[in-house]
Amino acid sequence: MDFTTHKEKKGVVIVTDTTCYDTVWLSYLLAKHGFESLLYKRNGDYNGGAVEVDSYKYGVYNITPNQDISPWHDDPRFVANLWTLHDHHPENDARHILNILFASMEVSRHKKL
C-alpha cells in the first residue's frame, strides 16, 4: 500500500488497531464540534481511509481468517521493529500500533513475490 499517494489524494490516513471502533468515536467527536467525519463527507461521499494494522499484518503474511498461526513472532524483520511496551496507555498504544504497521511494511518490502 502506498500511504503517501493515498494521503495526497485523500488528505489523511488513519492508522488504528480497531478501525470500526476508533473511527466511529473519532467521527462522533469531530461532528460534535462541527467537523466532517473521518471517513465520510457530509454529502455521503467517501472521505478517506483507515488502515487496521492487524488486518494489514495478516495480509502481508498471507494469513486467512481460518488460520490460527502467527508467523510474525518468529520473523526477525518484524520483531526488530517492535516497541516492547504495550500497556494500553494512549500514547504507548499509539506507538505500538504504528510500530506494528512499520514492522509489517518492512516485511512487505523484503517479501519475495
C-alpha positions as CSV (number, residue, x, y, z in Angstrom):
1,M,0.0,0.0,0.0
2,D,1.3,3.4,-0.9
3,F,0.3,5.6,2.0
4,T,1.9,8.7,0.5
5,T,-0.2,8.6,-2.6
6,H,-3.3,7.9,-0.5
7,K,-2.6,10.9,1.8
8,E,-2.0,13.2,-1.2
9,K,-5.4,12.1,-2.7
10,K,-7.5,12.0,0.5
11,G,-5.6,14.2,2.9
12,V,-5.4,11.8,5.8
13,V,-4.7,8.2,6.6
14,I,-6.0,6.9,9.9
15,V,-3.9,4.0,11.4
16,T,-5.7,2.0,14.0
17,D,-5.9,-1.3,15.8
18,T,-9.7,-1.4,15.7
19,T,-10.9,0.7,12.8
20,C,-14.7,0.3,13.3
21,Y,-14.4,1.4,16.9
22,D,-11.8,4.1,16.6
23,T,-13.1,5.8,13.5
24,V,-16.7,5.9,14.8
25,W,-15.7,7.6,18.1
26,L,-13.3,10.0,16.4
27,S,-16.0,10.9,13.8
28,Y,-18.5,11.4,16.6
29,L,-16.2,13.7,18.5
30,L,-15.4,15.7,15.3
31,A,-19.1,16.0,14.4
32,K,-19.8,17.2,17.9
33,H,-17.5,20.1,17.3
34,G,-18.7,20.9,13.8
35,F,-16.1,19.0,11.7
36,E,-16.6,16.4,9.0
37,S,-16.4,12.7,9.7
38,L,-13.1,10.9,9.1
39,L,-14.5,8.5,6.6
40,Y,-17.5,10.2,5.0
41,K,-18.2,13.8,4.0
42,R,-21.5,15.4,4.9
43,N,-22.9,14.7,1.5
44,G,-22.2,11.0,2.0
45,D,-19.1,10.7,-0.3
46,Y,-16.3,8.6,1.0
47,N,-13.7,10.9,2.5
48,G,-10.6,8.9,3.3
49,G,-9.3,5.7,4.5
50,A,-8.2,3.8,7.6
51,V,-5.6,1.1,7.9
52,E,-6.2,-1.6,10.5
53,V,-2.8,-2.7,11.4
54,D,-3.6,-6.3,12.3
55,S,-5.5,-6.8,9.0
56,Y,-2.6,-5.3,7.1
57,K,-0.2,-7.6,9.0
58,Y,-2.3,-10.7,8.2
59,G,-2.3,-9.7,4.6
60,V,1.5,-9.2,4.5
61,Y,1.9,-12.8,5.8
62,N,-1.0,-14.2,3.6
63,I,-2.9,-15.5,6.7
64,T,-6.5,-16.3,6.1
65,P,-9.2,-15.9,8.8
66,N,-9.5,-19.6,9.3
67,Q,-5.7,-20.0,10.0
68,D,-4.6,-19.8,13.7
69,I,-0.9,-19.0,13.2
70,S,1.3,-16.0,14.0
71,P,4.5,-16.3,11.8
72,W,5.5,-12.7,12.7
73,H,6.5,-13.8,16.2
74,D,9.4,-15.7,14.6
75,D,10.3,-13.2,11.9
76,P,13.3,-11.2,12.9
77,R,12.4,-8.4,10.4
78,F,9.1,-7.9,12.1
79,V,10.3,-8.3,15.7
80,A,13.2,-5.9,15.2
81,N,10.7,-3.1,14.5
82,L,8.5,-3.5,17.6
83,W,8.5,-1.4,20.7
84,T,8.1,-3.7,23.7
85,L,5.9,-1.5,25.9
86,H,2.3,-2.2,25.3
87,D,0.3,-1.2,28.4
88,H,-2.7,0.4,26.6
89,H,-1.8,3.9,27.8
90,P,-3.0,6.1,24.9
91,E,0.5,7.4,24.0
92,N,2.1,4.0,24.3
93,D,-0.8,2.3,22.4
94,A,-0.4,4.7,19.5
95,R,3.3,4.0,19.3
96,H,2.6,0.2,19.5
97,I,0.0,0.5,16.7
98,L,2.4,2.4,14.4
99,N,5.2,0.0,15.1
100,I,3.1,-2.9,14.0
101,L,2.4,-1.0,10.8
102,F,6.0,-0.1,10.2
103,A,7.1,-3.7,11.0
104,S,4.6,-5.1,8.6
105,M,5.7,-2.6,5.9
106,E,9.3,-3.7,6.4
107,V,8.4,-7.3,6.0
108,S,6.4,-6.4,2.9
109,R,9.3,-4.6,1.3
110,H,11.5,-7.6,1.6
111,K,8.9,-10.2,0.7
112,K,9.5,-12.3,-2.4
113,L,6.6,-12.2,-4.8
